[in-house]
Amino acid sequence: MNRFLIAILIALLAAPAAAAEAAKPAPAARNLILIRHGHYVADPAADPALGPGLSPLGVAQAHLIGARLAGWPVPFDTLYVSPLQRARDTAATIAADFPGRKFSVLDDLAECTPPTRRSEIVKDEKPEDLAACKAQLDRLFESVFKPAAGSERTEMLVCHGNVIRYMVTRALGVDTAAWLEMSIGHASMTRIRVEADGRFKVIAVGDVGHLPPNMLTGATGDPERSLAIASLPVAAQK
């Protein structure tokens, strides 16, 4: 008798947990479209917490990536942006092609420098700052780069080169200190898909197919673009 009552009690206690598990949405794929901000120029007068905004060239680049994103075959479920000014300017320009939509500021998308194999690059960085950046980016990956719940989602993240390259190393499952072995340009697109079972597929890295060659900046080998107005060649009067 006691065994029978114990069995009933166990069944009653297990029922709510089983029901809750059954009600949990099934995992689904998540598509992450990462956009690097457009071209910018260092500005000593800029707010040090936000950094400089876009240059005129950067605004033009952002318009072109915005037009490409506006034609995306599926709607974007969520729009995220870094808190830094150059990313916010890029998102604001892209937003012109997404009337009525708003971006959510995600602090962990802020640019920082994580540890790298290239010690000469980070020789002036404090070890604690490198560690803090790695913790920030790992936190971002764990919170965003995971399967969706219920139905497939597509999300846009407007952020920075270091952030994007670190996310690629995490998605590939390689040493995260290798992030600096990649170079991506301004206003480029990187696509990472998280399958329902948690597997990652890196679909594109640093795609700049929407930019003409004379507007490519920011990646290794890209020339510096002069933003000054060129002198007008005037024919001599006869």
C-alpha positions in Angstrom: 0.0 0.0 0.0 2.7 2.4 0.9 4.6 1.7 -2.3 1.4 2.4 -4.3 0.9 5.7 -2.5 4.5 6.7 -3.1 4.2 5.9 -6.8 1.1 8.1 -7.0 2.8 10.9 -5.2 5.9 10.7 -7.5 3.6 10.8 -10.5 1.7 13.8 -9.3 4.9 15.7 -8.5 6.4 14.8 -11.9 3.3 15.8 -13.9 3.8 19.6 -13.7 7.4 19.4 -14.7 6.6 17.1 -17.7 3.8 19.5 -18.7 6.1 22.4 -18.6 8.8 20.6 -20.6 6.1 19.7 -23.2 5.0 23.3 -23.4 8.5 24.6 -24.0 8.9 25.9 -27.6 10.9 23.7 -29.9 14.4 25.0 -30.8 14.7 26.7 -34.3 17.4 28.2 -36.4 18.7 31.7 -35.8 20.3 33.8 -38.6 22.6 36.5 -37.5 23.5 39.3 -39.9 26.5 41.3 -38.5 27.2 44.7 -40.1 30.4 46.5 -39.5 30.0 50.3 -39.2 31.0 52.6 -42.0 34.1 54.6 -42.5 35.0 57.2 -39.8 37.8 59.6 -39.1 39.4 60.0 -35.7 38.1 63.1 -33.9 39.9 64.3 -30.7 36.8 66.4 -29.9 34.4 63.4 -29.9 32.9 62.1 -26.6 35.5 59.6 -25.4 32.7 57.3 -24.2 31.1 57.2 -27.7 34.0 57.8 -30.1 33.7 59.6 -33.5 30.8 59.4 -35.8 30.8 58.4 -39.5 32.5 60.4 -42.2 30.6 61.4 -45.4 32.1 58.3 -47.0 30.9 56.2 -44.1 27.3 57.5 -44.5 27.4 56.7 -48.2 28.6 53.1 -47.4 25.8 52.8 -44.8 23.2 53.8 -47.4 24.4 51.1 -49.7 24.3 48.3 -47.1 20.9 49.6 -46.0 19.6 49.2 -49.5 20.9 45.7 -49.7 19.4 44.8 -46.3 16.0 46.3 -47.3 15.8 43.7 -50.0 16.5 40.8 -47.7 14.2 37.9 -48.5 12.8 37.6 -44.9 12.0 40.3 -42.4 14.4 41.0 -39.6 12.9 40.0 -36.2 15.3 42.1 -34.1 17.7 45.0 -34.8 20.6 45.5 -32.5 23.3 48.2 -32.4 26.5 48.9 -30.5 26.4 52.0 -28.2 29.3 53.6 -30.0 28.6 56.6 -32.2 30.0 55.2 -35.5 27.7 52.1 -35.1 24.7 54.3 -34.1 25.3 56.5 -37.2 25.4 53.4 -39.4 22.2 52.0 -37.9 20.5 55.4 -38.2 21.3 55.5 -41.9 20.2 51.9 -42.4 17.0 52.7 -40.5 15.9 54.9 -43.4 15.2 51.7 -45.3 13.3 50.2 -42.4 10.5 52.8 -41.6 8.9 52.3 -38.2 11.6 49.9 -36.9 13.7 50.6 -33.9 17.2 49.4 -32.9 17.9 48.0 -29.5 21.2 49.2 -28.0 23.2 46.2 -26.8 26.2 47.2 -24.7 28.1 44.0 -25.3 28.4 44.9 -29.0 30.7 47.7 -28.1 34.2 47.6 -29.7 37.0 46.3 -27.5 40.3 44.4 -28.0 40.4 40.8 -26.9 43.6 38.8 -26.5 45.4 38.0 -29.7 48.5 36.0 -31.0 49.8 39.3 -32.3 51.5 40.6 -29.2 52.9 43.7 -31.0 49.4 44.9 -31.7 48.3 44.8 -28.0 51.6 45.8 -26.4 50.0 49.0 -25.0 46.8 47.3 -23.8 46.4 46.4 -20.1 46.1 42.6 -19.5 42.9 43.3 -17.4 41.4 45.2 -20.3 42.1 42.4 -22.7 40.5 39.9 -20.2 37.5 42.2 -19.7 37.0 42.3 -23.5 37.1 38.6 -23.8 34.6 38.2 -21.0 32.3 40.7 -22.7 32.5 39.0 -26.1 32.0 35.5 -24.7 29.0 36.8 -22.8 27.6 38.2 -26.1 28.2 34.9 -27.9 26.5 32.9 -25.2 23.5 35.2 -25.0 22.8 35.8 -28.6 24.4 33.1 -30.7 22.1 30.3 -29.8 19.1 28.5 -31.3 15.8 30.5 -31.4 12.7 29.3 -29.6 9.6 28.2 -31.5 10.3 29.6 -35.0 13.3 30.6 -37.1 14.6 34.1 -36.5 16.7 36.6 -38.5 18.5 39.3 -36.5 20.7 42.3 -37.6 23.6 43.4 -35.4 25.4 46.7 -36.3 28.7 46.7 -34.5 32.5 46.5 -35.0 35.3 44.7 -36.7 36.9 43.1 -33.5 33.5 42.0 -32.3 32.6 40.4 -35.5 35.9 38.6 -36.0 35.8 37.2 -32.5 32.2 35.9 -33.1 33.5 34.1 -36.2 36.2 32.3 -34.2 33.7 31.2 -31.7 31.3 30.0 -34.4 34.1 28.1 -36.1 35.2 26.6 -32.8 38.8 27.7 -33.3 41.3 29.5 -31.0 39.7 32.9 -30.3 43.2 34.5 -30.2 43.2 34.0 -34.0 40.6 36.7 -34.6 43.2 39.2 -35.9 44.1 36.8 -38.7 40.9 38.0 -40.5 40.3 41.5 -41.8 36.9 42.9 -42.7 36.0 46.2 -44.3 33.7 49.0 -43.4 30.0 48.5 -44.0 30.7 44.8 -44.6 28.2 41.9 -43.9 29.0 38.7 -42.0 26.4 36.0 -41.8 26.3 33.2 -39.2 23.5 30.7 -38.9 22.8 28.8 -35.7 21.0 25.6 -36.4 18.2 24.3 -34.2 20.5 21.7 -32.8 23.1 24.3 -31.9 25.5 23.7 -34.8 27.0 26.8 -36.4 27.4 27.6 -40.1 29.5 30.6 -41.1 28.0 31.6 -44.4 29.9 34.8 -45.3 32.6 36.9 -43.7 33.2 40.6 -44.7 30.9 40.5 -47.7 31.2 43.9 -49.5 29.4 43.0 -52.7 27.1 46.1 -52.3 30.0 48.5 -52.4 31.8 49.7 -55.6 35.6 49.2 -55.6 36.3 52.9 -55.0 34.4 52.8 -51.8 36.2 49.9 -50.1 37.8 50.9 -46.9 38.8 49.3 -43.6 40.1 45.9 -44.6 43.8 45.1 -45.0 45.0 46.3 -48.4 42.2 48.9 -48.9 43.7 52.3 -49.7 43.0 55.3 -47.6 40.4 57.5 -49.2 40.8 61.2 -49.2 37.7 63.1 -48.1 39.0 66.4 -49.2 37.5 68.1 -52.3 39.9 67.6 -55.1 41.2 70.6 -57.0 39.3 71.3 -60.2 41.4 70.9 -63.4 40.6 74.0 -65.4 41.6 74.5 -69.0 43.7 77.5 -69.8 41.7 80.3 -71.5 42.8 81.2 -75.0 
